[in-house]
Amino acid sequence: MPTELRRPNRSFTIRQLCLEFKCTPRALRFYEDKGLLSPARDGLNRVYSYKDRARLQLILQGKRVGLALAEIGEILDLYEVDDGGAQQAAKSLRKFQERIVALEQQKIDVDDQIRILKAGCEAMEQRLAETRPDLLPRAADYDQMLRRRLDGVEHADAK
């Protein structure tokens, strides 16, 4: 069968998948409890197939873009439908488009919040300049600390 030729008959341990995908055994067991993964058993050990590995990869990609586990499960369930992946692709497309709309709205919301906070900072700086200019250098120190954090300087210093 051509499908068998494309997929290696290889199995993976929980440790191998955790190392490869930088996740915890607890996470894999959680995905198993949610029905997203179903490894075989060899005694007490879980044995993950090539298909389980591919499903884990899709789960992690879905999580990375903000899909809920239920949504990921809906997409994974369509993998079993024998239509060349068309239904799975259509469902994924809809979910991805919905996620893009949600993220674009979040971006607008974040930009609005930043604008409001900057205006608040300007107002407070002006007020301090008029009433307590001695407190302004502290605000500047705080601003420098934030800029160092954003630039990653403090993270590098901490190592």
C-alpha positions as CSV (number, residue, x, y, z in Angstrom):
1,M,0.0,0.0,0.0
2,P,1.4,3.5,-0.9
3,T,0.3,5.0,2.5
4,E,2.4,2.4,4.4
5,L,5.4,3.3,2.3
6,R,5.1,7.0,3.1
7,R,4.8,6.5,6.9
8,P,7.7,4.9,8.7
9,N,6.7,2.0,11.0
10,R,8.4,3.7,13.9
11,S,7.3,4.3,17.4
12,F,8.3,6.9,19.9
13,T,8.5,7.0,23.7
14,I,7.0,9.8,25.7
15,R,10.5,11.0,26.5
16,Q,11.5,11.2,22.8
17,L,8.4,13.3,21.9
18,C,8.9,15.5,24.9
19,L,12.5,16.2,23.9
20,E,11.6,16.8,20.3
21,F,8.7,19.1,20.9
22,K,9.9,20.7,24.1
23,C,6.8,19.7,26.1
24,T,6.2,17.8,29.3
25,P,5.0,14.3,29.9
26,R,2.1,15.8,31.8
27,A,1.1,17.7,28.7
28,L,1.1,14.5,26.6
29,R,-1.0,12.7,29.2
30,F,-3.4,15.7,29.3
31,Y,-3.8,15.5,25.5
32,E,-4.4,11.8,25.9
33,D,-7.1,12.5,28.6
34,K,-8.8,15.0,26.2
35,G,-8.9,12.3,23.4
36,L,-6.4,14.2,21.2
37,L,-3.8,11.5,21.4
38,S,-4.3,7.7,21.8
39,P,-0.9,6.0,22.2
40,A,-0.7,2.2,22.3
41,R,0.5,0.6,25.5
42,D,3.4,-1.7,26.2
43,G,2.7,-2.7,29.8
44,L,2.6,0.6,31.7
45,N,4.6,2.5,28.9
46,R,2.9,4.6,26.3
47,V,4.0,3.9,22.7
48,Y,3.4,6.7,20.3
49,S,3.1,6.0,16.6
50,Y,4.1,8.2,13.6
51,K,0.4,9.2,13.5
52,D,0.5,10.2,17.2
53,R,3.6,12.2,16.5
54,A,1.9,14.1,13.6
55,R,-1.2,14.7,15.8
56,L,1.0,16.1,18.6
57,Q,2.7,18.4,16.1
58,L,-0.7,19.7,14.9
59,I,-1.9,20.1,18.5
60,L,1.1,22.2,19.4
61,Q,0.8,24.3,16.2
62,G,-2.9,24.9,16.9
63,K,-2.1,26.0,20.5
64,R,0.7,28.3,19.2
65,V,-1.8,30.2,17.1
66,G,-4.4,30.3,19.9
67,L,-6.9,27.6,18.9
68,A,-8.8,26.0,21.7
69,L,-8.2,22.3,22.3
70,A,-11.8,21.6,21.3
71,E,-11.2,23.3,18.0
72,I,-8.0,21.4,17.5
73,G,-9.9,18.2,18.3
74,E,-12.5,19.0,15.6
75,I,-9.8,19.4,13.0
76,L,-8.0,16.2,14.1
77,D,-11.2,14.2,14.0
78,L,-11.6,15.0,10.3
79,Y,-8.2,13.4,9.6
80,E,-10.0,10.0,9.6
81,V,-12.5,11.1,6.9
82,D,-11.5,9.4,3.6
83,D,-11.7,12.5,1.3
84,G,-8.0,13.3,0.8
85,G,-8.1,15.8,3.7
86,A,-10.6,18.2,2.0
87,Q,-12.9,18.4,5.0
88,Q,-10.0,18.8,7.4
89,A,-8.6,21.6,5.2
90,A,-11.9,23.4,4.9
91,K,-12.5,23.2,8.7
92,S,-8.9,24.4,9.3
93,L,-9.3,27.3,6.9
94,R,-12.5,28.5,8.7
95,K,-10.8,28.2,12.1
96,F,-7.7,30.0,10.9
97,Q,-9.7,32.8,9.4
98,E,-11.7,33.2,12.6
99,R,-8.5,33.3,14.6
100,I,-7.0,36.0,12.3
101,V,-10.1,38.2,12.8
102,A,-9.9,37.7,16.6
103,L,-6.1,38.5,16.6
104,E,-6.6,41.6,14.4
105,Q,-9.2,42.8,16.9
106,Q,-6.9,42.1,19.8
107,K,-4.1,44.1,18.0
108,I,-6.5,47.1,17.6
109,D,-7.4,46.8,21.3
110,V,-3.8,46.6,22.4
111,D,-2.9,49.6,20.2
112,D,-5.8,51.5,21.8
113,Q,-4.6,50.6,25.3
114,I,-1.0,51.7,24.5
115,R,-2.3,55.0,23.1
116,I,-4.4,55.6,26.3
117,L,-1.5,54.7,28.6
118,K,0.9,57.0,26.7
119,A,-1.6,59.8,27.0
120,G,-1.9,59.1,30.7
121,C,1.9,59.1,31.1
122,E,2.2,62.4,29.3
123,A,-0.5,63.9,31.5
124,M,1.2,62.6,34.7
125,E,4.6,63.8,33.6
126,Q,3.2,67.3,32.9
127,R,1.5,67.3,36.3
128,L,4.7,66.2,38.0
129,A,6.7,68.8,36.1
130,E,4.4,71.5,37.4
131,T,4.0,70.3,41.0
132,R,6.9,67.9,41.9
133,P,9.6,68.0,39.3
134,D,11.9,66.2,41.8
135,L,9.9,63.0,41.1
136,L,10.4,63.0,37.4
137,P,13.9,61.5,37.3
138,R,12.4,58.4,38.9
139,A,9.9,58.2,36.1
140,A,12.8,58.4,33.6
141,D,14.7,55.7,35.5
142,Y,11.6,53.5,35.2
143,D,11.3,54.2,31.5
144,Q,14.9,53.2,31.0
145,M,14.4,50.0,32.9
146,L,11.4,49.1,30.8
147,R,13.3,49.9,27.6
148,R,16.2,47.6,28.8
149,R,13.7,44.8,29.4
150,L,12.1,45.2,26.0
151,D,15.5,45.2,24.4
152,G,16.4,42.0,26.3
153,V,19.4,43.6,28.0
154,E,18.2,42.6,31.5
155,H,17.6,39.0,30.3
156,A,21.1,38.8,29.0
157,D,22.5,40.3,32.3
158,A,20.6,37.8,34.4
159,K,22.3,34.8,32.8
